[in-house]
Amino acid sequence: MKFFCGFLTFIFLGHQATMFGQSKTVVNPHFEIINVDNAGKVTPVPSLVAMKIDLNSSFQSLYTYDFNRDGVKEEIFYSFGSQNFARFFWKSENTRVTESLYNNYFEEPNEGEGFWFYITDVFGDAEPEILIFSIIGEECFLKIVNYSASQSKMVENSYPLSAYSAYPRKLIKSDKVIIAPYGSQGLFDEYPLIIR
């Protein structure tokens, strides 16, 4: 009930809620990361990084952070290749080996579409997660990548979302769910976050 009230609050408040944004560098009309308290008050979740990817950039360094706490930072990159292939990957400062976070073909995006990149703590464990949100044509997804101490490796989960919605999709950190509206009648799917 708590998240349904929060969702209805956003339907009725619309643009007022989006004024908060993630940071000064990004406004994403398709996706928000928020907290909702018991009274239905909505607050934004701060991010280390919140940015829209420049799809015309052939190679771009996005952020450096020690995700696995081994004392060595990992750097995250974006690259755009021929035939509309986008790639997000990371590599350790100690090695030249890269690990892929996303590597896929995409259609030519319309205005306002593309990739958004975040680093923020959505699991509430004081460790930041990597989030990649994409909406291009009929494809929409959210990928969350985090370091799992129990598995001693980076793990990832992808959430396919409806590309057709009159409202932004919302990751509600306080409830550990993704609210994914579809259509314009107030219908939505709810996806619990997979935490490993």
N, C-alpha and C positions, 0 to 999 in steps of 0.2 A: 504494500500500500504506500510505503514511504516513497519508493521510486516512481510510482504512478502519479502521485501528487506532484513530485518534482517535474515529471514529464509534462503534466497539464499546466504547471506554472510556466514552462517555456513556451507552450503553445500559445498561451494568452499574452505573455509578456514579449514574445518574439524578439524584436530587435533590441529591446532594452537589455536583455540578458547577454546578447552578443557583444555589447560594449565593453565587457570585462576583458575578453580576449585571453590568450595564453601568455603573451608577452608583447612588447612593443614592436616586434618584428613580424608578426603574422596575424592575419585574421582569416580563419577558415570558415566559409559559410556552410560547409558540409559536415563539420565534425567539431565537437567540443569535449574537453576533459573538465569535469566539474565535481564538486562535493554538494550533497544535499543533506541538511540536518533534519532533525525530527519535526521541526516546524515548517519544513519546506523551503527554507532559505537556501539559495544557491550561491556558491562561491567558486571562483576559478581555482584550478590546481596549478601552482607555479611549475615552470619547466626550466631545466638547464638550457635547453634548446627548443625553439618552436619556429620552424621556418618552412616556407614553400620552396620547393626545389626549382631551380631554373633549368627547364628542360633543354634549353639550348646550350647548356654548359657541357662540354665533352668530358670534363674531369673536374671534380670539385671535392675538396676536403671539407667534411661537415663538422666533425667534433673529435676530440681526443679525451679519453677517460680510462681509468683503470677499473674496468667492469668486473673482473674476477679477483680483484684485490691481491694480486701477486706481486705488486710493486712495480709492474711494467704496464705502461699505458697502451691502449689499443686505439688506433685511429680509424674512423669511419669515413668512407668515400662514396661518392656517387659518380657514375660514368654513364654516358649516353653513346651508344654505338650505332653502327649502320643498321638500316632496316628497322628503326624504331625499337631497339632493344635498350632497356634501362637496367642498370645494375647498381645495387647497394652492396658494399662489401667492407670488411674491416681487416686490419692486420696489426699484429703486435709490433711494438718498437724494436723488439729483439730479433724478429724474423722477417723474412720477405714473403712468407706464406700468407695468402689471403683466404678468408672464409667468406662465402657468399651469404648475404642476408636476403637478397631479392635479385632475380635475374630473369627477366621475362620481356616478351614483345608487348607493345601497347599500340593502340590505334592513335591517330593524330588527335590530340585533345582539343576540345572546344574551349572557348574562353571561360576562365574560372575553374577549369578542371586541372588535374595533374596529381603530383605527389606532395605530401606534407610530411615533414620529418620532426619528431619530438624525442627528447630525452627527459623523462620525468618519472617519479615514483608513483606508479599506479597500484602496486600491490600493498603499499603501506608498510614495507619492511626496511625503509630508510636506504634502499638500494635502487638506483635509477634503472628504468627499463627503456629500451629502444622501441619507438613506435613509428610505423610507416603507414600512413593513411593514403589511399589512392582512390580517385574516382575519374574514370575515363570512359566515355560512352556508356555502354551497358555494364561495365565492370566496376565494382566498388568493393574494397576490402580494407581490413585493418590487420596489420601484422604486429605482434608484440614479441620482442626478443629480450630475454633476461638471462643472467648467469644463475644457474642452479647449483648451490653449494652441495646439495645432496648427491647430484649427478656429476659434479666437478666439470661442467661444460655449459656452453650457451645452449639454451633451448628456445624454440620458437613455436608460436601458435598463430594461425591465421583465421580470421573471422570473415567469411564472405557476407557482404551486406547488400541490401537492395540499392540499386543506383537511382531508383525512382522515389523521391520523397520531397514533400514540400517543407520539411523540417530538418534541421541538422541531426545527425546521429550523435549520441552522447555516451561517453564513457563516464559512468558515475563511480568515482573512486570509493566513496563512502559505502556503497552497496556492492562493489566489485562486480558490476554488470555493465553491459553495453545495451543501450536502448536504440533500436534501429527502426525508425519509422519507415513506412512505405505508403505510397499514394498520398492523398490529401484529405483523408477522412479520419485522421487521428489513430489509425491502426499502427501497431508496431510489434516487432519481435524483440525478445529479451534474451541476451546471451550471457551466462555467468562467465567471468574471467577464469581461464584455466591457469592455476598457479602451481608451479612445480619447483 
